[in-house]
Amino acid sequence: MEKKKKGYHNEQHKDWEIKTSGVLMFIILISFMMSVDGGVMRDALPYVFIVCIILQNALRVYWEWKFSDGSKEYIRMIITMSYMVVFFITAFATNFYWAVR
């Protein structure tokens, strides 16, 4: 695999990436605000965070698969996404750095 060049494949890719990042950041922020001081989202916050990571990276994998010309960069993105999900599941399950009360 050759090294990935910086940037986006096209303007549509850039627009979707920015919009989904904003929406997912907003969802995480609202979930965090609802989980403060034992709120209703306290137990669901780690799951919301992991789902948002999966959705954001799944979009990136799709764009890499669809628009990269013969490149296998999407395989690297899938592996990276898998490592991130395993790390965060492990961190939340073991209460790493007191991530969950």
C-alpha positions as CSV (number, residue, x, y, z in Angstrom):
1,M,0.0,0.0,0.0
2,E,1.3,3.4,-0.9
3,K,1.1,6.2,1.6
4,K,-2.2,8.1,1.6
5,K,-2.1,11.6,0.4
6,K,-3.5,14.3,2.6
7,G,-6.9,15.8,1.8
8,Y,-10.2,14.7,0.5
9,H,-11.1,12.9,-2.7
10,N,-13.6,15.6,-3.8
11,E,-15.8,18.4,-2.5
12,Q,-18.7,16.1,-1.7
13,H,-16.4,14.0,0.5
14,K,-15.2,17.1,2.3
15,D,-18.8,18.3,2.9
16,W,-20.1,15.0,4.2
17,E,-17.1,14.6,6.5
18,I,-17.5,18.0,8.0
19,K,-21.3,17.7,8.4
20,T,-21.1,14.2,10.0
21,S,-18.3,15.2,12.3
22,G,-20.3,18.2,13.5
23,V,-23.5,16.1,14.1
24,L,-21.6,13.4,15.9
25,M,-19.8,15.9,18.0
26,F,-23.1,17.5,18.9
27,I,-24.5,14.1,19.8
28,I,-21.5,13.4,22.1
29,L,-21.8,16.8,23.7
30,I,-25.5,16.5,24.4
31,S,-25.0,13.0,25.8
32,F,-22.2,14.2,28.0
33,M,-24.3,17.0,29.3
34,M,-27.2,14.6,30.0
35,S,-24.8,12.3,31.9
36,V,-23.3,14.8,34.3
37,D,-24.2,14.2,38.0
38,G,-25.8,10.9,37.4
39,G,-28.1,12.0,34.6
40,V,-30.2,9.7,32.4
41,M,-27.3,9.1,29.9
42,R,-24.7,8.2,32.5
43,D,-24.6,4.5,31.7
44,A,-25.1,5.0,28.0
45,L,-22.4,7.6,27.4
46,P,-19.6,5.0,26.6
47,Y,-21.8,3.3,24.1
48,V,-22.8,6.6,22.4
49,F,-19.1,7.5,22.2
50,I,-18.2,4.1,20.6
51,V,-21.1,4.2,18.1
52,C,-20.1,7.7,17.0
53,I,-16.5,6.5,16.5
54,I,-17.8,3.6,14.4
55,L,-20.1,5.8,12.3
56,Q,-17.5,8.4,11.6
57,N,-14.9,5.9,10.6
58,A,-17.4,3.8,8.6
59,L,-18.1,6.9,6.5
60,R,-14.3,7.4,5.9
61,V,-14.0,3.7,5.0
62,Y,-16.8,4.0,2.5
63,W,-15.3,7.1,0.8
64,E,-11.9,5.5,0.6
65,W,-13.4,2.3,-0.9
66,K,-15.5,4.2,-3.4
67,F,-13.2,7.0,-4.5
68,S,-9.6,5.6,-4.2
69,D,-8.5,4.4,-7.6
70,G,-7.1,0.9,-7.1
71,S,-5.8,1.7,-3.6
72,K,-6.4,-0.5,-0.7
73,E,-6.4,2.3,1.8
74,Y,-9.8,1.3,3.1
75,I,-8.3,-1.8,4.5
76,R,-6.0,0.2,6.6
77,M,-8.9,2.4,7.8
78,I,-10.9,-0.7,8.8
79,I,-8.0,-2.0,10.8
80,T,-7.5,1.4,12.4
81,M,-11.2,1.6,13.3
82,S,-11.1,-1.9,14.8
83,Y,-8.1,-0.9,17.0
84,M,-9.9,2.2,18.2
85,V,-13.1,0.4,19.0
86,V,-11.2,-2.3,20.9
87,F,-9.2,0.3,22.8
88,F,-12.2,2.3,23.9
89,I,-14.2,-0.8,24.8
90,T,-11.3,-2.0,26.9
91,A,-10.9,1.5,28.5
92,F,-14.5,1.7,29.4
93,A,-14.8,-1.9,30.6
94,T,-11.7,-1.7,32.9
95,N,-12.5,1.9,34.1
96,F,-9.2,3.1,32.7
97,Y,-8.5,6.6,34.0
98,W,-11.8,6.5,35.7
99,A,-13.6,6.9,32.4
100,V,-16.8,5.4,33.9
101,R,-18.0,5.8,37.4
